[in-house]
Amino acid sequence: QVQLVESGGGLVQAGGSLRLSCLASGFTISSNTMAWFRQAPGKERDFVAVTSWNGGTTYYADSVKGRFTISRDNAKNTVYLQMNSLKPEDTAVYYCARSQRSQYVVYRRPVEYDLWGQGTQVTVSS
């Protein structure tokens, strides 16, 4: 079964850290651009971070730049999001996504991704 499964979310105090994982099954991520998005209640799904097929190119939303780091381990078929210095405004459901477009390009729009995980909740208390 082709799917993405996120884990690692939870409740953390402001200033704390979390590491999200996205395990892919049914396909290998080594040929895909992979990304993280997030969606807060009543808001649209927003881009967070993206990595090209080998991690050589990454891109971040301005709101998380310098605090979050996206990485991937193609051998483990897993993508990670290390989140440091968390703020209450980072509270959202975080989604992992796969793009089947060019693996050498990083994409930031949800429409450019064809496969999504179920999401993992991140709650940051003040």
C-alpha positions in Angstrom: 0.0 0.0 0.0 1.4 3.4 -1.0 1.3 5.7 2.0 3.0 8.2 4.2 2.8 8.0 7.9 3.9 10.9 10.1 4.9 10.6 13.8 6.6 12.6 16.5 4.0 15.3 17.2 2.9 16.2 20.6 2.5 18.9 23.2 5.6 21.1 24.0 6.2 24.4 25.7 7.3 27.4 23.8 11.1 27.3 23.2 11.1 23.5 23.1 11.9 21.1 20.3 10.2 18.2 18.4 11.3 15.9 15.6 8.7 14.7 13.2 9.2 11.7 11.0 7.5 10.6 7.8 7.9 7.0 6.9 7.0 6.1 3.3 5.8 2.6 2.3 4.8 1.1 -1.1 7.3 3.2 -3.0 10.9 4.6 -2.5 11.3 8.2 -1.8 14.7 8.5 -3.5 13.2 9.7 -6.7 10.9 12.3 -5.1 10.9 15.8 -3.9 9.4 15.6 -0.4 7.9 18.3 1.8 6.2 19.3 5.0 3.1 21.4 5.2 1.0 22.5 8.2 -2.6 23.5 8.8 -4.0 25.3 11.7 -7.7 25.3 12.6 -9.7 27.5 10.2 -6.7 28.2 8.0 -5.3 27.0 4.7 -2.6 24.3 4.4 0.7 26.2 4.4 4.1 25.2 3.1 6.8 24.6 5.7 9.8 23.0 4.2 10.9 21.0 1.2 13.9 18.8 0.1 14.9 17.6 -3.3 15.6 13.9 -4.0 19.0 13.8 -2.3 18.7 16.6 0.1 20.9 18.8 -2.0 18.3 21.5 -2.2 16.1 22.6 0.6 13.7 25.6 1.0 11.9 26.9 4.0 9.0 29.2 4.7 10.1 32.5 6.1 8.2 31.8 9.4 10.4 28.8 10.2 13.7 29.6 8.6 16.5 29.2 11.1 14.4 27.2 13.5 13.3 24.1 11.4 15.5 21.7 9.5 14.2 19.2 6.9 16.3 16.1 6.2 15.9 12.7 4.6 17.3 9.3 4.8 16.5 7.5 1.5 17.9 4.2 2.8 15.3 4.3 5.6 12.6 5.8 3.3 12.0 8.5 5.8 11.9 12.3 5.8 12.4 14.3 9.0 11.5 17.8 10.3 13.5 19.0 13.3 11.7 21.8 14.9 13.5 24.0 17.5 12.6 27.2 19.3 9.0 26.4 18.9 6.4 29.1 19.2 2.6 29.0 19.9 2.0 30.0 16.3 3.6 26.8 15.2 0.6 24.9 16.5 -1.0 23.0 13.7 -1.4 19.6 12.1 1.8 18.8 10.2 1.6 16.8 7.0 4.2 15.1 4.9 3.8 15.1 1.1 5.3 13.5 -2.0 5.7 15.2 -5.4 5.9 13.2 -8.6 7.1 16.1 -10.5 10.8 16.7 -11.3 12.9 15.4 -8.4 15.5 18.1 -9.0 13.0 20.9 -8.3 11.5 22.0 -5.0 7.9 22.9 -5.0 5.9 25.0 -2.4 2.2 24.6 -3.5 0.0 21.8 -2.2 -1.3 21.2 -5.7 2.2 20.1 -6.7 2.0 17.1 -4.3 0.1 13.9 -5.1 0.4 11.9 -1.9 -0.2 13.0 1.7 0.0 11.5 5.1 -2.7 11.6 7.7 -1.0 14.3 9.7 0.5 14.6 13.2 -0.7 17.3 15.7 1.9 19.7 17.1 0.7 21.9 20.0 3.0 24.6 21.5 1.9 26.1 24.8 2.9 29.6 25.9 
